[in-house]
């Protein structure tokens, strides 16, 4: 067996180096729009600043009550440089009341800015619309909500809308199965208008039971229950 003797060479230790992450960014100017719109959208906006010249890497928006103890909605962390977020107040079930918006951001290095809140934003004027079915085929709705349709087509549904001083902007009429509401016989879709009656273009079958569902949206885009 051949062999080779090797003298050990000296190895110089190299100290580990750690990258400097930089200065924490800041978030300022958190606010939101309160303008009426049928989309029920309130746009939250803020300003992101990094003295290191870094871009915003992610953001998070939360809607809370005035005291911050109850979170109505949380966007979760979203990647991007956006400094505005349009929030559907109706779809996200954020109450028409005093709301405080909290915004968190971090830069592209992952350094977080301190969380910042808006001043109280009052959505109470957005209202709480209610609708009440008044008549079907001209006959007043009874207290037990049970009625018999006497004609097969062009059945007229009438209702009242309440949400002063707001007005009705849209309405929706559906005919569903009373035992399985996910089975929809007819759906008008959201129809623009302040009218409070609708001729249902559906053929009602003799002996069949149906459930009529009515909703309306006000001029802020909030819907009735």
C-alpha positions as CSV (number, residue, x, y, z in Angstrom):
1,X,0.0,0.0,0.0
2,X,1.4,3.4,-0.9
3,X,1.3,6.2,1.5
4,X,1.8,9.9,1.5
5,X,2.6,12.0,4.5
6,X,0.9,15.4,4.5
7,X,1.8,18.2,6.9
8,X,-1.3,20.1,8.2
9,X,-1.5,23.7,7.0
10,X,-2.7,26.4,9.3
11,X,-6.4,27.4,8.9
12,X,-7.3,31.0,9.8
13,X,-10.7,31.4,11.4
14,X,-13.0,33.8,9.7
15,X,-15.5,35.6,11.9
16,X,-19.2,35.2,10.8
17,X,-20.8,38.4,9.4
18,X,-24.5,39.3,9.8
19,X,-26.3,41.5,7.4
20,X,-27.7,44.7,8.7
21,X,-31.5,44.8,8.2
22,X,-31.9,48.5,8.5
23,X,-34.3,51.0,10.1
24,X,-37.9,50.2,10.7
25,X,-40.3,51.8,8.3
26,X,-43.3,53.9,9.4
27,X,-47.0,54.0,8.5
28,X,-48.9,57.2,8.8
29,X,-52.1,58.9,7.7
30,X,-54.5,56.0,8.1
31,X,-58.0,57.1,7.0
32,X,-61.1,55.9,5.1
33,X,-63.8,57.1,2.7
34,X,-67.3,57.6,3.9
35,X,-68.9,58.6,0.6
36,X,-72.2,56.9,-0.3
37,X,-71.9,54.3,-3.1
38,X,-74.1,51.3,-4.0
39,X,-71.1,49.0,-3.8
40,X,-70.8,49.5,0.0
41,X,-67.1,50.2,-0.5
42,X,-65.0,52.2,2.0
43,X,-61.4,52.7,0.8
44,X,-58.8,52.6,3.6
45,X,-55.6,54.4,2.8
46,X,-52.2,55.1,4.4
47,X,-48.7,56.3,3.7
48,X,-45.6,54.0,3.9
49,X,-42.2,55.5,4.5
50,X,-38.8,53.9,4.7
51,X,-35.7,56.0,5.4
52,X,-33.7,53.1,3.8
53,X,-35.5,53.6,0.5
54,X,-37.1,50.2,0.7
55,X,-40.6,49.4,-0.7
56,X,-43.5,48.1,1.3
57,X,-43.5,44.4,1.1
58,X,-46.8,43.5,2.8
59,X,-49.7,45.1,4.6
60,X,-52.6,44.1,6.9
61,X,-55.8,46.0,7.5
62,X,-58.2,45.5,10.4
63,X,-61.6,47.0,11.3
64,X,-62.3,47.3,15.0
65,X,-64.6,49.0,17.4
66,X,-63.6,52.4,18.8
67,X,-61.9,50.9,21.8
68,X,-60.0,48.3,19.7
69,X,-61.3,45.4,21.8
70,X,-63.4,43.8,19.1
71,X,-62.2,43.0,15.6
72,X,-65.0,43.1,13.0
73,X,-62.8,42.2,10.1
74,X,-59.2,41.3,9.3
75,X,-57.7,41.3,5.8
76,X,-54.8,39.1,6.8
77,X,-51.3,39.8,5.5
78,X,-51.2,40.6,1.8
79,X,-48.1,41.0,-0.3
80,X,-47.7,44.2,-2.3
81,X,-47.0,47.9,-2.4
82,X,-50.7,48.9,-2.4
83,X,-51.4,51.8,0.1
84,X,-55.2,51.6,-0.4
85,X,-57.7,48.9,0.1
86,X,-61.4,49.0,-0.9
87,X,-63.4,47.1,1.7
88,X,-66.9,45.9,1.1
89,X,-68.6,46.9,4.3
90,X,-71.7,44.9,3.4
91,X,-70.1,41.7,2.3
92,X,-67.6,41.7,5.3
93,X,-70.5,42.4,7.8
94,X,-68.7,45.4,9.2
95,X,-71.4,47.3,11.3
96,X,-72.7,50.7,10.4
97,X,-71.2,52.2,13.5
98,X,-68.1,53.9,14.7
99,X,-65.1,51.9,13.3
100,X,-61.4,52.3,13.8
101,X,-59.0,51.0,11.1
102,X,-55.7,49.5,12.1
103,X,-52.9,49.2,9.5
104,X,-49.8,47.1,9.8
105,X,-47.0,47.1,7.2
106,X,-43.5,45.7,6.7
107,X,-40.8,46.4,4.2
108,X,-39.2,44.1,1.6
109,X,-36.7,43.0,4.2
110,X,-39.4,41.9,6.6
111,X,-39.0,44.7,9.1
112,X,-42.3,45.7,10.6
113,X,-43.5,49.2,11.1
114,X,-45.4,50.0,14.3
115,X,-49.1,49.4,13.9
116,X,-51.1,52.6,13.4
117,X,-54.8,53.3,13.8
118,X,-57.1,55.8,12.3
119,X,-59.3,58.2,14.2
120,X,-62.8,57.0,14.8
121,X,-64.7,56.8,11.5
122,X,-68.5,57.1,11.9
123,X,-70.4,54.8,9.6
124,X,-73.7,55.2,11.4
125,X,-75.2,57.3,8.6
126,X,-74.8,54.3,6.3
127,X,-77.9,53.0,8.0
128,X,-79.6,49.7,8.6
129,X,-82.2,49.1,5.9
130,X,-85.3,47.0,6.5
131,X,-87.9,45.7,4.1
132,X,-91.4,44.3,4.9
133,X,-93.5,42.4,2.5
134,X,-96.9,44.1,2.5
135,X,-99.0,42.4,-0.1
136,X,-99.0,39.5,-2.6
137,X,-101.5,39.7,-5.4
138,X,-102.9,42.7,-3.6
139,X,-103.7,40.7,-0.5
140,X,-102.2,41.8,2.8
141,X,-99.6,39.5,4.2
142,X,-101.0,37.7,7.2
143,X,-99.2,37.5,10.5
144,X,-98.3,33.8,10.1
145,X,-96.7,34.6,6.7
146,X,-98.7,31.8,5.0
147,X,-100.5,32.7,1.8
148,X,-102.1,30.9,-1.2
149,X,-101.2,32.0,-4.7
150,X,-104.4,32.1,-6.8
151,X,-102.8,32.8,-10.2
152,X,-100.0,30.9,-11.9
153,X,-98.0,33.8,-13.4
154,X,-97.4,37.5,-13.0
155,X,-97.8,37.4,-9.3
156,X,-97.1,40.9,-7.8
157,X,-95.1,41.2,-4.7
158,X,-95.2,44.6,-2.8
159,X,-93.2,45.8,0.1
160,X,-92.2,48.8,2.2
161,X,-88.6,50.1,2.7
162,X,-87.4,51.8,5.9
163,X,-84.0,53.4,6.5
164,X,-84.6,57.2,6.7
165,X,-83.0,59.4,5.5
166,X,-81.4,56.8,3.2
167,X,-83.2,55.5,0.1
168,X,-83.6,52.2,-1.6
169,X,-81.1,51.7,-4.4
170,X,-81.6,48.1,-5.3
171,X,-83.8,45.1,-4.6
172,X,-83.7,41.4,-5.1
173,X,-86.6,38.9,-5.2
174,X,-86.2,35.1,-5.0
175,X,-88.5,32.1,-5.1
176,X,-86.9,29.2,-3.2
177,X,-87.9,25.8,-1.9
178,X,-89.3,26.3,1.7
179,X,-87.5,23.1,2.9
180,X,-84.2,23.7,1.0
181,X,-83.5,27.4,0.5
182,X,-80.4,26.5,-1.6
183,X,-82.8,25.3,-4.3
184,X,-83.7,28.5,-6.1
185,X,-86.6,28.5,-8.6
186,X,-86.2,32.1,-9.5
187,X,-83.8,34.9,-8.8
188,X,-84.2,38.5,-10.1
189,X,-80.6,39.4,-9.2
190,X,-79.9,42.8,-7.8
191,X,-82.1,45.2,-9.7
192,X,-81.5,48.9,-9.6
193,X,-84.5,51.0,-8.6
194,X,-86.5,52.5,-5.8
195,X,-89.7,50.7,-6.7
196,X,-91.5,48.7,-4.1
197,X,-93.3,46.2,-6.2
198,X,-92.3,43.5,-8.6
199,X,-94.2,41.2,-11.0
200,X,-92.5,37.8,-10.6
201,X,-91.9,36.2,-14.0
202,X,-92.3,32.7,-12.8
203,X,-94.9,30.0,-13.2
204,X,-96.2,28.8,-9.8
205,X,-97.3,25.1,-9.9
206,X,-100.6,24.2,-8.3
207,X,-100.2,22.4,-5.0
208,X,-96.5,23.3,-4.7
209,X,-95.2,25.2,-1.7
210,X,-92.7,28.1,-2.2
211,X,-90.9,30.6,-0.1
212,X,-90.5,34.2,-1.3
213,X,-87.3,36.0,-0.3
214,X,-86.9,39.8,-0.5
215,X,-83.9,42.0,0.1
216,X,-83.1,45.6,-0.6
217,X,-79.9,47.7,-0.5
218,X,-79.8,51.4,0.5
219,X,-77.8,54.1,-1.3
220,X,-74.7,53.1,0.7
221,X,-74.9,49.6,-0.6
222,X,-75.9,48.0,2.7
223,X,-78.5,45.2,2.4
224,X,-81.4,44.3,4.6
225,X,-81.4,41.0,6.4
